[in-house]
């Protein structure tokens, strides 16, 4: 057991390569040798990027809150003009604009700044600015990172998502609207990523469980207009869904209610990672019971890299779900194992291009199951 309060001990990394890399003399040698000096510079810059990541995110928040990117979308400007418009001291506005240009959100030409391609893409992505604003809750929870990792803090983020804790009574309308809007804004991109790699051409009826305001179903309707669709979510959420009249709505909680039958495909989009393993397994068993033999489940959400840690999902999403206190970011292998425990087979992992948005997994209820088995889904 490591005593965190003990005096620091000399670092002795395992392995001769790590011992060399940890040697100040070797680092100084690499910095002088052509070929090795480039590697040393890149590693040094990467380490500094790790150290300054919080500052970058805070400067991004300032750019978002002050709407600097939107103002520069109308045309280039300089620090004094923006400072006067936004009630910021000119010298501090200059620092913010320089930071924006260094992050390649802005371009500098002389004393003037313009919106860069990355900045234009940033303000065009639905929900991205709202997510940056939402980070104030997560970052407050991380103010004491050691207490957070030890589980000794009381994260506020968990209170932002009360539906995760199994609320069965009426939810606060403002909270419901906030979570639904935040999810819906980014759900379109997730849906596009999933539907680009998973075909629903053989399905007859798809039910989206935990589908919020119906963003995924609207994306499915655009690609498969003849597919019969249904939404299952909490009653207060379902009533807010802006969906065509022919899409069925089922209000309920998958924790306490059975899932409606009739669908040969059931989708779970950004649902599993909100919940603990026992809740996920119970849900997958309910999905299995609601599907006909040969029916298919589609799971779409950010996933851990597992044995090959992913820089987005194993840092951002893993910490986010830890702050929620109920779920976790699982690897495709972990989800596949839960699917098999629930009775599914033919687990498939279609390759996606943007793992930082989501990955997809499909599985099938066996067309011919061995014996008549009753599944306890309570």
VOBA-1610 file (N, C-alpha, C; in pm, whole numbers, padded with zeros to 5 digits, always signed):
BEGIN
Unk+00086-00120+00000Unk+00000+00000+00000Unk+00088+00124+00000Unk+00055+00223-00079Unk+00136+00344-00090Unk+00087+00448+00008Unk+00177+00503+00087Unk+00144+00610+00180Unk+00165+00742+00107Unk+00052+00809+00072Unk+00062+00931-00007Unk+00126+01044+00072Unk+00130+01030+00208Unk+00188+01137+00288Unk+00335+01119+00314Unk+00395+01009+00270Unk+00536+00983+00293Unk+00623+01070+00204Unk+00748+01095+00245Unk+00839+01175+00161Unk+00858+01109+00026Unk+00870+01188-00080Unk+00888+01129-00213Unk+01016+01048-00221Unk+01007+00931-00283Unk+01120+00843-00299Unk+01177+00858-00440Unk+01305+00826-00458Unk+01363+00834-00593Unk+01286+00744-00690Unk+01262+00796-00809Unk+01187+00720-00910Unk+01277+00616-00975Unk+01231+00492-00972Unk+01307+00384-01036Unk+01215+00310-01133Unk+01192+00364-01253Unk+01103+00300-01348Unk+01151+00161-01386Unk+01056+00071-01408Unk+01091-00064-01450Unk+01129-00062-01597Unk+01229-00140-01635Unk+01268-00148-01774Unk+01378-00050-01807Unk+01474-00095-01889Unk+01590-00010-01918Unk+01553+00111-02002Unk+01450+00100-02090Unk+01410+00216-02171Unk+01353+00325-02081Unk+01268+00286-01986Unk+01212+00385-01895Unk+01319+00445-01805Unk+01417+00363-01765Unk+01525+00418-01682Unk+01606+00522-01759Unk+01628+00494-01888Unk+01698+00594-01970Unk+01615+00721-01984Unk+01485+00705-02015Unk+01399+00822-02037Unk+01387+00907-01912Unk+01398+00843-01792Unk+01386+00917-01667Unk+01518+00981-01623Unk+01623+00960-01699Unk+01754+01014-01661Unk+01772+01155-01716Unk+01793+01255-01630Unk+01817+01392-01679Unk+01938+01399-01772Unk+02043+01320-01744Unk+02162+01323-01831Unk+02128+01270-01970Unk+02047+01164-01976Unk+02010+01110-02107Unk+01921+01208-02182Unk+01831+01276-02112Unk+01745+01375-02177Unk+01828+01489-02235Unk+01927+01534-02160Unk+02015+01641-02210Unk+02094+01593-02330Unk+02137+01468-02328Unk+02210+01410-02441Unk+02121+01407-02566Unk+01995+01361-02549Unk+01903+01353-02663Unk+01877+01490-02723Unk+01868+01592-02639Unk+01840+01726-02688Unk+01952+01779-02777Unk+02075+01723-02766Unk+02189+01771-02844Unk+02213+01689-02971Unk+02159+01568-02978Unk+02191+01476-03087Unk+02089+01490-03199Unk+02133+01519-03323Unk+02039+01524-03436Unk+01962+01392-03447Unk+01834+01403-03478Unk+01749+01284-03485Unk+01681+01259-03352Unk+01761+01245-03247Unk+01703+01228-03113Unk+01645+01359-03060Unk+01701+01472-03103Unk+01654+01600-03053Unk+01508+01626-03093Unk+01471+01581-03213Unk+01332+01598-03256Unk+01236+01519-03170Unk+01276+01396-03137Unk+01192+01313-03049Unk+01181+01379-02911Unk+01293+01429-02860Unk+01292+01494-02729Unk+01200+01615-02728Unk+01204+01695-02836Unk+01118+01814-02842Unk+00971+01775-02846Unk+00938+01673-02925Unk+00798+01631-02935Unk+00748+01577-02802Unk+00830+01497-02734Unk+00788+01445-02604Unk+00774+01557-02502Unk+00865+01654-02508Unk+00856+01767-02416Unk+00730+01848-02440Unk+00698+01872-02568Unk+00576+01947-02600Unk+00452+01871-02557Unk+00453+01738-02575Unk+00339+01657-02535Unk+00318+01662-02384Unk+00428+01659-02308Unk+00416+01668-02163Unk+00363+01804-02121Unk+00407+01910-02189Unk+00358+02044-02155Unk+00209+02056-02190Unk+00166+01995-02300Unk+00024+01997-02336Unk-00061+01930-02229Unk-00008+01821-02171Unk-00081+01757-02061Unk-00096+01852-01944Unk+00011+01924-01914Unk+00010+02013-01798Unk-00084+02132-01818Unk-00094+02183-01941Unk-00171+02304-01964Unk-00315+02276-02010Unk-00356+02150-02011Unk-00487+02118-02063Unk-00601+02193-01995Unk-00594+02207-01862Unk-00700+02278-01791Unk-00707+02423-01832Unk-00591+02486-01850Unk-00589+02627-01891Unk-00651+02642-02030Unk-00620+02549-02120Unk-00681+02554-02253Unk-00832+02547-02244Unk-00882+02455-02163Unk-01028+02438-02154Unk-01093+02563-02094Unk-01025+02628-02002Unk-01083+02749-01942Unk-01081+02865-02041Unk-00978+02877-02121Unk-00975+02981-02223Unk-01081+02953-02331Unk-01103+02827-02361Unk-01211+02792-02453Unk-01345+02835-02394Unk-01364+02812-02265Unk-01488+02854-02200Unk-01506+03005-02209Unk-01398+03081-02189Unk-01408+03226-02200Unk-01446+03269-02341Unk-01388+03205-02441Unk-01423+03236-02580Unk-01571+03206-02607Unk-01620+03097-02549Unk-01760+03060-02569Unk-01853+03156-02498Unk-01826+03184-02370Unk-01914+03270-02292Unk-01919+03412-02348Unk-01807+03459-02397Unk-01802+03594-02454Unk-01847+03598-02600Unk-01872+03480-02658Unk-01917+03467-02797Unk-01817+03530-02896Unk-01689+03517-02864Unk-01586+03574-02949Unk-01587+03508-03087Unk-01604+03376-03091Unk-01603+03307-03220Unk-01719+03355-03307Unk-01834+03375-03248Unk-01950+03422-03326Unk-01926+03564-03376Unk-01866+03649-03293Unk-01839+03786-03336Unk-01741+03787-03453Unk-01638+03702-03447Unk-01541+03700-03555Unk-01593+03628-03678Unk-01701+03554-03665Unk-01763+03495-03783Unk-01820+03603-03875Unk-01847+03720-03818Unk-01898+03832-03899Unk-01786+03909-03968Unk-01660+03879-03930Unk-01547+03947-03992Unk-01435+03967-03892Unk-01311+03989-03942Unk-01196+04008-03853Unk-01210+04131-03766Unk-01138+04128-03653Unk-01137+04242-03562Unk-01006+04240-03486Unk-00985+04344-03404Unk-00863+04348-03323Unk-00900+04352-03175Unk-00798+04344-03090Unk-00822+04336-02947Unk-00891+04461-02891Unk-00848+04583-02926Unk-00917+04701-02870Unk-01066+04706-02904Unk-01101+04673-03029Unk-01242+04679-03068Unk-01324+04574-02994Unk-01273+04451-02985Unk-01346+04347-02913Unk-01351+04376-02763Unk-01242+04433-02709Unk-01239+04466-02567Unk-01347+04568-02532Unk-01362+04670-02616Unk-01464+04771-02591Unk-01604+04711-02602Unk-01623+04622-02695Unk-01755+04563-02716Unk-01793+04466-02604Unk-01694+04397-02547Unk-01723+04292-02450Unk-01689+04331-02307Unk-01650+04456-02286Unk-01620+04506-02151Unk-01507+04425-02086Unk-01401+04404-02164Unk-01282+04334-02117Unk-01162+04428-02134Unk-01072+04440-02037Unk-00953+04524-02056Unk-00877+04483-02182Unk-00831+04578-02262Unk-00767+04545-02391Unk-00649+04450-02378Unk-00565+04468-02274Unk-00449+04380-02263Unk-00492+04236-02233Unk-00599+04217-02157Unk-00648+04083-02127Unk-00719+04022-02248Unk-00787+04105-02325Unk-00848+04056-02448Unk-00740+04009-02545Unk-00627+04080-02548Unk-00517+04039-02635Unk-00466+03900-02597Unk-00455+03874-02467Unk-00409+03742-02421Unk-00510+03634-02462Unk-00638+03662-02447Unk-00741+03564-02484Unk-00738+03535-02633Unk-00725+03639-02715Unk-00720+03620-02860Unk-00595+03542-02901Unk-00483+03572-02838Unk-00360+03498-02867Unk-00378+03349-02832Unk-00443+03322-02719Unk-00468+03183-02680Unk-00559+03115-02781Unk-00662+03187-02828Unk-00751+03131-02929Unk-00678+03099-03058Unk-00585+03186-03096Unk-00507+03161-03217Unk-00411+03044-03196Unk-00353+03035-03077Unk-00261+02924-03049Unk-00334+02790-03052Unk-00463+02791-03013Unk-00543+02668-03018Unk-00603+02645-03157Unk-00567+02732-03251Unk-00608+02723-03391Unk-00759+02740-03410Unk-00821+02807-03314Unk-00961+02846-03331Unk-00970+02980-03405Unk-00865+03061-03394Unk-00857+03191-03459Unk-00731+03197-03545Unk-00728+03293-03636Unk-00609+03322-03718Unk-00568+03467-03693Unk-00438+03489-03680Unk-00389+03626-03661Unk-00325+03676-03788Unk-00363+03797-03829Unk-00302+03865-03941Unk-00269+04006-03897Unk-00140+04030-03869Unk-00102+04160-03816Unk-00158+04176-03676Unk-00236+04282-03656Unk-00298+04305-03525Unk-00443+04256-03521Unk-00491+04198-03629Unk-00631+04158-03638Unk-00644+04005-03630Unk-00759+03963-03582Unk-00786+03820-03565Unk-00913+03784-03643Unk-00909+03666-03704Unk-01022+03617-03781Unk-01055+03475-03734Unk-01174+03432-03767Unk-01216+03296-03732Unk-01142+03197-03820Unk-01080+03097-03757Unk-01009+02992-03832Unk-01105+02879-03866Unk-01060+02789-03949Unk-01144+02677-03992Unk-01191+02594-03873Unk-01101+02568-03778Unk-01139+02491-03660Unk-01243+02565-03577Unk-01228+02696-03566Unk-01328+02775-03493Unk-01463+02773-03560Unk-01464+02780-03695Unk-01590+02774-03768Unk-01658+02639-03748Unk-01577+02533-03750Unk-01633+02400-03726Unk-01687+02388-03584Unk-01618+02450-03490Unk-01661+02442-03350Unk-01800+02499-03329Unk-01826+02618-03383Unk-01957+02680-03360Unk-02065+02616-03447Unk-02026+02534-03544Unk-02124+02468-03630Unk-02172+02335-03572Unk-02096+02277-03478Unk-02134+02147-03423Unk-02245+02166-03321Unk-02362+02105-03342Unk-02474+02123-03249Unk-02439+02075-03108Unk-02466+02159-03010Unk-02449+02120-02871Unk-02311+02136-02814Unk-02211+02166-02898Unk-02073+02170-02848Unk-02053+02287-02751Unk-02108+02402-02783Unk-02095+02515-02692Unk-02169+02491-02561Unk-02286+02431-02568Unk-02359+02399-02445Unk-02281+02300-02360Unk-02213+02205-02423Unk-02134+02110-02347Unk-02017+02179-02278Unk-01954+02276-02345Unk-01845+02351-02282Unk-01898+02426-02161Unk-02015+02488-02174Unk-02073+02559-02059Unk-02106+02460-01947Unk-02153+02344-01983Unk-02188+02241-01886Unk-02066+02191-01808Unk-01948+02209-01863Unk-01827+02159-01798Unk-01796+02229-01667Unk-01857+02345-01643Unk-01833+02412-01515Unk-01873+02322-01399Unk-01975+02239-01420Unk-02019+02146-01315Unk-01913+02038-01295Unk-01867+01978-01405Unk-01767+01871-01395Unk-01637+01923-01336Unk-01591+02039-01381Unk-01462+02091-01335Unk-01467+02127-01187Unk-01584+02173-01139Unk-01597+02198-00995Unk-01584+02069-00917Unk-01638+01961-00973Unk-01626+01831-00907Unk-01482+01781-00904Unk-01400+01830-00995Unk-01260+01786-01004Unk-01165+01882-00934Unk-01219+01977-00857Unk-01133+02075-00790Unk-01033+02007-00697Unk-01074+01899-00633Unk-00983+01817-00552Unk-00974+01681-00620Unk-00884+01663-00715Unk-00883+01540-00794Unk-00852+01415-00712Unk-00771+01429-00608Unk-00739+01311-00527Unk-00862+01265-00451Unk-00936+01358-00390Unk-01059+01321-00321Unk-01160+01264-00419Unk-01162+01318-00539Unk-01254+01267-00641Unk-01222+01122-00676Unk-01095+01094-00702Unk-01055+00958-00740Unk-01077+00861-00624Unk-01057+00906-00502Unk-01078+00820-00387Unk-01226+00798-00355Unk-01314+00876-00420Unk-01456+00864-00389Unk-01495+00935-00263Unk-01415+01033-00221Unk-01442+01105-00097Unk-01515+01237-00119Unk-01545+01271-00244Unk-01616+01396-00274Unk-01763+01366-00303Unk-01841+01472-00315Unk-01984+01460-00344Unk-02012+01535-00473Unk-01992+01471-00589Unk-02001+01542-00717Unk-02139+01602-00744Unk-02139+01728-00786Unk-02264+01793-00825Unk-02318+01738-00957Unk-02229+01682-01040Unk-02273+01634-01171Unk-02381+01528-01158Unk-02372+01446-01053Unk-02472+01341-01034Unk-02612+01400-01019Unk-02622+01519-00959Unk-02754+01581-00940Unk-02807+01641-01068Unk-02720+01657-01168Unk-02767+01709-01297Unk-02845+01604-01374Unk-02819+01476-01346Unk-02883+01367-01418Unk-02967+01282-01322Unk-03073+01335-01265Unk-03149+01259-01165Unk-03215+01135-01221Unk-03240+01131-01351Unk-03306+01014-01410Unk-03222+00888-01395Unk-03090+00906-01382Unk-03001+00791-01370Unk-03028+00714-01239Unk-03072+00787-01137Unk-03089+00724-01007Unk-03225+00656-00993Unk-03298+00645-01104Unk-03421+00568-01100Unk-03541+00645-01054Unk-03543+00777-01076Unk-03659+00855-01037Unk-03782+00804-01109Unk-03883+00769-01032Unk-04006+00717-01091Unk-04121+00816-01082Unk-04110+00917-00995Unk-04213+01019-00986Unk-04187+01130-01085Unk-04273+01234-01083Unk-04255+01347-01174Unk-04120+01414-01152Unk-04050+01443-01260Unk-03921+01509-01252Unk-03939+01659-01267Unk-03846+01735-01212Unk-03847+01880-01227Unk-03843+01915-01376Unk-03939+01997-01420Unk-03952+02025-01563Unk-03829+02093-01619Unk-03767+02182-01539Unk-03649+02253-01587Unk-03531+02157-01603Unk-03514+02066-01506Unk-03407+01968-01515Unk-03427+01877-01634Unk-03552+01832-01653Unk-03584+01746-01767Unk-03550+01815-01899Unk-03588+01942-01910Unk-03563+02016-02034Unk-03414+02034-02057Unk-03337+02060-01950Unk-03193+02080-01964Unk-03124+01954-02014Unk-03154+01842-01952Unk-03084+01719-01992Unk-03128+01675-02131Unk-03256+01694-02163Unk-03304+01653-02294Unk-03244+01739-02404Unk-03233+01869-02380Unk-03176+01958-02481Unk-03028+01928-02503Unk-02955+01907-02393Unk-02813+01878-02404Unk-02788+01749-02479Unk-02869+01647-02453Unk-02853+01519-02521Unk-02895+01530-02668Unk-03007+01596-02693Unk-03060+01602-02829Unk-02966+01677-02924Unk-02900+01782-02873Unk-02815+01863-02959Unk-02698+01782-03015Unk-02644+01692-02934Unk-02530+01613-02979Unk-02570+01477-03037Unk-02698+01439-03015Unk-02741+01307-03058Unk-02740+01291-03210Unk-02760+01401-03282Unk-02763+01391-03427Unk-02630+01341-03482Unk-02519+01393-03428Unk-02387+01349-03474Unk-02363+01203-03438Unk-02406+01163-03320Unk-02392+01023-03278Unk-02474+00933-03371Unk-02595+00978-03403Unk-02680+00899-03492Unk-02618+00885-03630Unk-02563+00994-03681Unk-02500+00988-03813Unk-02383+00890-03814Unk-02304+00892-03707Unk-02189+00802-03699Unk-02236+00657-03695Unk-02340+00629-03615Unk-02388+00491-03603Unk-02450+00442-03732Unk-02537+00523-03792Unk-02610+00480-03912Unk-02520+00472-04034Unk-02404+00535-04028Unk-02309+00523-04139Unk-02243+00386-04142Unk-02247+00314-04029Unk-02176+00187-04020Unk-02266+00069-03985Unk-02392+00094-03951Unk-02486-00013-03917Unk-02607-00001-04008Unk-02639-00108-04078Unk-02755-00107-04168Unk-02880-00156-04094Unk-02990-00086-04117Unk-03120-00126-04061Unk-03215-00169-04173Unk-03158-00201-04287Unk-03241-00231-04404Unk-03328-00355-04384Unk-03288-00447-04298Unk-03369-00567-04278Unk-03469-00557-04165Unk-03471-00445-04094Unk-03561-00429-03980Unk-03701-00389-04026Unk-03801-00428-03946Unk-03939-00387-03973Unk-03987-00282-03873Unk-03953-00300-03746Unk-03995-00205-03642Unk-03879-00186-03544Unk-03841-00061-03522Unk-03732-00028-03429Unk-03788+00050-03311Unk-03753+00008-03192Unk-03788+00083-03071Unk-03661+00135-03007Unk-03657+00266-02984Unk-03541+00330-02922Unk-03570+00345-02772Unk-03494+00274-02691Unk-03513+00276-02546Unk-03421+00380-02485Unk-03479+00470-02405Unk-03401+00579-02348Unk-03366+00682-02453Unk-03455+00700-02549Unk-03427+00784-02665Unk-03448+00932-02648Unk-03479+00977-02526Unk-03491+01120-02501Unk-03597+01187-02585Unk-03560+01294-02651Unk-03655+01371-02732Unk-03669+01316-02873Unk-03608+01202-02902Unk-03629+01138-03031Unk-03531+01173-03139Unk-03414+01228-03103Unk-03316+01269-03204Unk-03270+01150-03287Unk-03244+01037-03224Unk-03198+00920-03299Unk-03308+00870-03392Unk-03431+00869-03344Unk-03542+00823-03429Unk-03562+00915-03549Unk-03543+01044-03531Unk-03557+01134-03646Unk-03448+01107-03750Unk-03328+01075-03703Unk-03220+01042-03797Unk-03250+00911-03868Unk-03305+00813-03796Unk-03342+00686-03859Unk-03452+00708-03962Unk-03551+00789-03929Unk-03661+00816-04023Unk-03609+00879-04152Unk-03508+00965-04141Unk-03453+01030-04260Unk-03388+00929-04354Unk-03328+00824-04298Unk-03261+00723-04380Unk-03353+00607-04418Unk-03447+00576-04331Unk-03536+00460-04353Unk-03681+00504-04334Unk-03736+00579-04429Unk-03870+00636-04411Unk-03981+00532-04396Unk-03959+00410-04444Unk-04064+00309-04435Unk-04057+00229-04305Unk-03955+00248-04224Unk-03936+00169-04102Unk-04032+00217-03993Unk-04102+00125-03932Unk-04193+00154-03821Unk-04109+00185-03697Unk-04141+00295-03627Unk-04058+00341-03516Unk-04138+00359-03388Unk-04069+00344-03274Unk-04130+00366-03144Unk-04026+00419-03047Unk-04070+00496-02948Unk-03984+00555-02846Unk-04029+00507-02709Unk-03932+00466-02627Unk-03959+00430-02488Unk-03866+00512-02399Unk-03924+00590-02307Unk-03844+00668-02213Unk-03934+00710-02098Unk-03877+00783-02003Unk-03955+00831-01890Unk-04073+00915-01939Unk-04188+00905-01873Unk-04308+00976-01921Unk-04285+01125-01943Unk-04216+01192-01850Unk-04195+01336-01865Unk-04105+01369-01984Unk-04020+01275-02023Unk-03932+01296-02137Unk-04007+01270-02267Unk-04084+01162-02270Unk-04157+01124-02391Unk-04253+01234-02436Unk-04316+01301-02339Unk-04413+01405-02376Unk-04348+01522-02446Unk-04216+01540-02429Unk-04148+01653-02493Unk-04090+01617-02629Unk-04097+01491-02667Unk-04035+01448-02792Unk-04107+01507-02912Unk-04031+01577-02997Unk-04087+01635-03118Unk-04078+01532-03229Unk-04180+01445-03237Unk-04179+01334-03331Unk-04306+01334-03414Unk-04300+01280-03535Unk-04422+01265-03616Unk-04526+01181-03543Unk-04651+01203-03576Unk-04760+01137-03505Unk-04758+00986-03522Unk-04699+00937-03630Unk-04702+00792-03654Unk-04594+00717-03575Unk-04507+00787-03503Unk-04408+00721-03419Unk-04468+00697-03282Unk-04476+00573-03242Unk-04540+00537-03115Unk-04456+00585-02997Unk-04524+00624-02889Unk-04456+00670-02768Unk-04499+00581-02651Unk-04401+00534-02577Unk-04427+00450-02460Unk-04357+00513-02340Unk-04433+00558-02243Unk-04376+00616-02122Unk-04356+00510-02015Unk-04239+00509-01955Unk-04210+00413-01850Unk-04064+00418-01811Unk-04027+00339-01712Unk-03889+00327-01667Unk-03842+00185-01690Unk-03729+00169-01757Unk-03682+00033-01782Unk-03634-00035-01653Unk-03621+00043-01546Unk-03585-00017-01419Unk-03702-00096-01359Unk-03822-00042-01375Unk-03937-00099-01306Unk-04044-00155-01399Unk-04041-00119-01525Unk-04146-00161-01618Unk-04091-00256-01723Unk-04175-00348-01772Unk-04132-00431-01885Unk-04127-00347-02012Unk-04043-00385-02105Unk-04037-00315-02233Unk-04149-00365-02323Unk-04212-00275-02397Unk-04317-00318-02491Unk-04261-00412-02596Unk-04341-00507-02639Unk-04301-00598-02745Unk-04337-00542-02882Unk-04307-00620-02985Unk-04346-00583-03120Unk-04233-00534-03208Unk-04121-00494-03149Unk-04007-00447-03229Unk-03912-00562-03257Unk-03859-00565-03379Unk-03757-00667-03410Unk-03615-00611-03397Unk-03606-00479-03369Unk-03477-00414-03342Unk-03498-00315-03229Unk-03412-00319-03130Unk-03417-00226-03018Unk-03283-00155-03009Unk-03286-00023-03001Unk-03163+00055-02993Unk-03146+00113-02853Unk-03022+00117-02809Unk-02983+00177-02681Unk-02870+00274-02712Unk-02904+00400-02728Unk-02807+00501-02772Unk-02766+00586-02652Unk-02641+00574-02613Unk-02586+00646-02498Unk-02669+00619-02372Unk-02697+00493-02349Unk-02776+00451-02232Unk-02692+00371-02134Unk-02621+00270-02183Unk-02554+00176-02093Unk-02450+00245-02005Unk-02376+00339-02060Unk-02266+00397-01982Unk-02314+00487-01869Unk-02444+00511-01863Unk-02501+00586-01751Unk-02524+00499-01629Unk-02510+00368-01641Unk-02558+00279-01536Unk-02454+00174-01497Unk-02473+00120-01376Unk-02385+00015-01324Unk-02413-00117-01394Unk-02321-00211-01378Unk-02329-00338-01449Unk-02458-00414-01420Unk-02503-00417-01294Unk-02623-00493-01263Unk-02746-00433-01330Unk-02751-00300-01335Unk-02863-00234-01404Unk-02858-00261-01553Unk-02739-00256-01611Unk-02723-00281-01754Unk-02761-00424-01789Unk-02718-00520-01709Unk-02751-00659-01736Unk-02902-00682-01726Unk-02967-00622-01625Unk-03112-00635-01614Unk-03182-00574-01735Unk-03132-00459-01782Unk-03191-00395-01900Unk-03173-00482-02023Unk-03054-00536-02043Unk-03030-00620-02160Unk-03117-00746-02157Unk-03144-00798-02039Unk-03234-00913-02030Unk-03377-00874-02066Unk-03417-00753-02030Unk-03550-00704-02070Unk-03555-00685-02221Unk-03449-00633-02278Unk-03443-00618-02423Unk-03454-00755-02490Unk-03380-00852-02438Unk-03384-00988-02492Unk-03526-01044-02485Unk-03595-01022-02372Unk-03731-01073-02357Unk-03829-01004-02450Unk-03805-00876-02482Unk-03898-00801-02567Unk-03878-00830-02715Unk-03762-00879-02753Unk-03734-00908-02894Unk-03784-01046-02933Unk-03821-01064-03058Unk-03854-01197-03106Unk-03726-01275-03135Unk-03732-01408-03146Unk-03614-01483-03188Unk-03560-01427-03320Unk-03431-01404-03325Unk-03369-01342-03442Unk-03367-01192-03437Unk-03433-01132-03335Unk-03433-00987-03321Unk-03295-00934-03283Unk-03274-00807-03307Unk-03140-00750-03292Unk-03141-00631-03198Unk-03036-00617-03118Unk-03015-00500-03034Unk-02898-00421-03091Unk-02912-00288-03088Unk-02808-00197-03136Unk-02767-00107-03019Unk-02640-00111-02984Unk-02586-00029-02875Unk-02490+00072-02934Unk-02512+00199-02902Unk-02429+00307-02955Unk-02391+00398-02839Unk-02261+00413-02815Unk-02215+00506-02711Unk-02063+00513-02715Unk-02003+00612-02647Unk-01857+00614-02636Unk-01810+00492-02558Unk-01702+00432-02601Unk-01652+00310-02537Unk-01503+00322-02508Unk-01464+00260-02400Unk-01324+00256-02362Unk-01242+00182-02467Unk-01115+00217-02474Unk-01025+00144-02562Unk-00981+00011-02505Unk-01019-00017-02378Unk-00983-00145-02318Unk-00833-00162-02307Unk-00781-00270-02365Unk-00638-00299-02358Unk-00554-00196-02433Unk-00619-00117-02521Unk-00549-00009-02591Unk-00618+00122-02554Unk-00584+00183-02440Unk-00654+00301-02390Unk-00667+00411-02494Unk-00785+00470-02497Unk-00818+00573-02596Unk-00805+00711-02530Unk-00739+00808-02596Unk-00715+00938-02532Unk-00840+01020-02507Unk-00948+00995-02580Unk-01072+01067-02554Unk-01161+00992-02454Unk-01195+00869-02487Unk-01293+00799-02405Unk-01238+00756-02270Unk-01110+00721-02263Unk-01054+00675-02136Unk-01008+00789-02047Unk-01019+00911-02093Unk-00994+01026-02008Unk-01127+01099-01985Unk-01181+01157-02091Unk-01300+01241-02073Unk-01423+01160-02029Unk-01466+01065-02109Unk-01591+00995-02078Unk-01579+00908-01954Unk-01464+00848-01932Unk-01447+00765-01813Unk-01458+00849-01687Unk-01400+00967-01687Unk-01408+01055-01571Unk-01549+01111-01556Unk-01612+01146-01668Unk-01748+01200-01663Unk-01844+01100-01599Unk-01838+00975-01643Unk-01928+00875-01587Unk-01892+00845-01442Unk-01765+00857-01405Unk-01728+00841-01265Unk-01792+00950-01180Unk-01795+01073-01233Unk-01857+01183-01159Unk-02008+01164-01144Unk-02069+01096-01239Unk-02213+01068-01228Unk-02242+00966-01120Unk-02142+00889-01081Unk-02147+00797-00967Unk-02226+00669-00992Unk-02281+00651-01109Unk-02360+00530-01130Unk-02309+00444-01245Unk-02262+00506-01351Unk-02223+00430-01468Unk-02073+00424-01484Unk-02032+00372-01599Unk-01891+00371-01633Unk-01876+00351-01783Unk-01762+00392-01835Unk-01734+00377-01977Unk-01672+00239-01998Unk-01743+00154-02071Unk-01699+00015-02090Unk-01633-00003-02226Unk-01550-00104-02234Unk-01488-00141-02362Unk-01587-00226-02442Unk-01568-00236-02573Unk-01655-00326-02652Unk-01654-00469-02600Unk-01540-00515-02551Unk-01533-00652-02499Unk-01620-00668-02374Unk-01622-00566-02288Unk-01704-00573-02166Unk-01853-00571-02201Unk-01890-00490-02299Unk-02031-00486-02340Unk-02070-00618-02405Unk-01981-00673-02485Unk-02009-00802-02549Unk-02032-00911-02445Unk-01955-00909-02338Unk-01972-01010-02232Unk-02107-00993-02163Unk-02150-00869-02138Unk-02282-00846-02079Unk-02392-00893-02173Unk-02375-00871-02302Unk-02473-00917-02399Unk-02486-01070-02397Unk-02373-01138-02389Unk-02377-01285-02385Unk-02444-01334-02257Unk-02417-01268-02146Unk-02482-01306-02021Unk-02633-01287-02028Unk-02676-01188-02106Unk-02820-01162-02121Unk-02886-01256-02220Unk-02807-01338-02290Unk-02864-01437-02380Unk-02846-01408-02527Unk-02773-01303-02562Unk-02753-01267-02702Unk-02633-01343-02761Unk-02634-01357-02891Unk-02518-01409-02962Unk-02494-01324-03086Unk-02403-01369-03171Unk-02368-01298-03296Unk-02336-01151-03268Unk-02251-01130-03168Unk-02210-00994-03133Unk-02116-00940-03240Unk-02147-00823-03290Unk-02069-00763-03398Unk-02029-00621-03358Unk-01909-00582-03398Unk-01859-00448-03366Unk-01821-00376-03495Unk-01916-00312-03563Unk-01884-00240-03686Unk-01779-00132-03660Unk-01688-00117-03753Unk-01581-00018-03738Unk-01635+00122-03764Unk-01600+00215-03679Unk-01639+00353-03699Unk-01516+00441-03718Unk-01539+00561-03765Unk-01428+00653-03791Unk-01407+00752-03677Unk-01513+00778-03597Unk-01504+00880-03494Unk-01539+00819-03358Unk-01443+00746-03302Unk-01467+00679-03174Unk-01493+00778-03062Unk-01446+00902-03076Unk-01470+01001-02971Unk-01616+01041-02965Unk-01693+01016-03072Unk-01837+01037-03068Unk-01908+00915-03013Unk-01883+00801-03073Unk-01948+00678-03030Unk-01896+00561-03112Unk-01912+00442-03057Unk-01893+00318-03131Unk-02025+00242-03128Unk-02037+00146-03217Unk-02162+00068-03225Unk-02133-00079-03206Unk-02226-00146-03140Unk-02222-00291-03123Unk-02362-00345-03152Unk-02371-00451-03227Unk-02499-00518-03250Unk-02491-00661-03199Unk-02605-00715-03161Unk-02613-00855-03118Unk-02753-00904-03150Unk-02768-01035-03151Unk-02895-01095-03192Unk-02947-01190-03085Unk-03078-01188-03066Unk-03140-01293-02986Unk-03141-01419-03072Unk-03088-01530-03021Unk-03078-01650-03106Unk-03210-01687-03170Unk-03203-01721-03298Unk-03325-01760-03370Unk-03382-01890-03315Unk-03295-01979-03268Unk-03338-02105-03207Unk-03266-02120-03075Unk-03337-02095-02967Unk-03277-02103-02836Unk-03292-02243-02779Unk-03193-02283-02703Unk-03191-02418-02647Unk-03286-02426-02528Unk-03392-02503-02544Unk-03486-02523-02435Unk-03569-02400-02408Unk-03664-02413-02324Unk-03750-02302-02286Unk-03698-02248-02154Unk-03637-02131-02158Unk-03579-02072-02039Unk-03657-01948-01999Unk-03686-01937-01872Unk-03751-01817-01823Unk-03643-01722-01774Unk-03655-01595-01809Unk-03554-01495-01773Unk-03611-01402-01667Unk-03545-01395-01555Unk-03587-01305-01448Unk-03534-01166-01479Unk-03623-01072-01509Unk-03581-00938-01548Unk-03613-00836-01440Unk-03651-00884-01327Unk-03688-00789-01221Unk-03569-00718-01161
//
